[in-house]
């Protein structure tokens, strides 16, 4: 586990390469050295319906949510969040040229007693040394 979700307003479809953004964030997560390759999931979810701030049609958003398992220090979580936010900010730099874009990131820890998982990817990657 970590699961990273990029929720975005539909009006960004033509302005953002979400496949590239997902891959950038995936690389950044793995670059921290805190997560196994087989555990990382990054996905983008398009929001077709939304109401932002003063309701101007140009307003847009990307809300990033990072759910991780327990066991990392506050310093590790802070460094991870900073690395991801910096990578996303760089990738999305052109969107900040207008006064109509909002970017956010939140990291949440998952309670292991309230989380169930079954993953066939881990054994394959562990055999390969990943």
N, C-alpha and C positions, 0 to 999 in steps of 0.2 A: 504494500500500500504505500505509495502516495497517489492520490487522485487529484488531478489539477483540472479545473473547469474554467473555461473562458466563455462567459455569457456576454453576448454583444447585441447591440441594436442593429436591426436589419439594414439601416441606411449606411452601414460600413461595408457592406458586401463588395462594392466596387472599389473601395479605398484601401482595404487591408487584405493581404495574402494570409488567410488564417491557417493554411497548411504550413507555411513558413513560420508563422508565429508559434504554432504548436511545436514544431521541430526545434525552434530556438529555445523555448521554455524547457522542452524535454532534455536537450543538451545541457542547459544550465542546471537543471535538477540533478542530472547524473554527475555533473562537474563538481558538485558539493562533496561527493564521496560518501554521502549519508544514506543513500538508497540503492537497493539492488535493481539492476536493469529490468528484471522480470516483474517488478512491482510497479513501475512507473506507468501511469496512464495520463495522457493529456488530451483533452477534447474541447472543441468549440461548439457552443450551442447558440443558435441564432434566435433572437427574440423578435418576432414579427410585430408584436403589439407592445407598445411602451408609451409612457408619458414622462418626459424629462424636463425638470426645472420650469422654465417659462413657456414650455410647449412649442418652441420654435422647431420647425421641421428639420433644421440643420443640426440640432442637438443630437449627440450620440454618446454612447458609453461602451466601455468594456469593464466588466466586473469579474475579477479573477478570484477564484476560491481554491485553496490548497488544503486538502484534508490529509493529515498524516497520522501515523500511529504514535503512541507514546514512546518515550525513551530518549528523546533528544533534549539537550540542554537549552535553556533560554538563549544563550549566545549562539548556538548552532541554528536555532530557528530564526533568530534575528538576521544572522549572516545569510541564510538561505533566502529569506524574504527580500532582503536588500539585493542580493544577486539576481533574483527573478524579476523584481520590480525594475531594476536598472536595465536588464536585458530587454524587457518589454517596452520600457520607455524609449530606449534607443531604436528598437524596431518600429515603434509607432510615432517617431519624432515629428513627422509631417502633420499629424493630427493636432498637435499642440500649436500649430501656426494659426489656428482659428480659435475664437473664444466659445467653441461649441462642443468640446470633447471632455469627458470625464473618465479617468482610469482609477481603478481601485484593486487592492489585493488584501485578502484576509487568510490567515493560516489558522486552521482549527485542528485540534488533536481529537482523535477518535478513541472513545472508551473501549478497550479491548474486550470487556465483558459484554458489550452491546454491539459487537461487530462479528459477523460470520463471513468466512471466505473459503473458497476452494479454487486453487490456481494450478492448472496443468502446465503453465509456462515456466514456473520456477524450476522444476526438476530438469527440464531440457536445457535451460540456460546455465544452471549450476554445473551440469555435466561438461558444458563448454568452457567453464571457468568464468562466467559472467555473473 
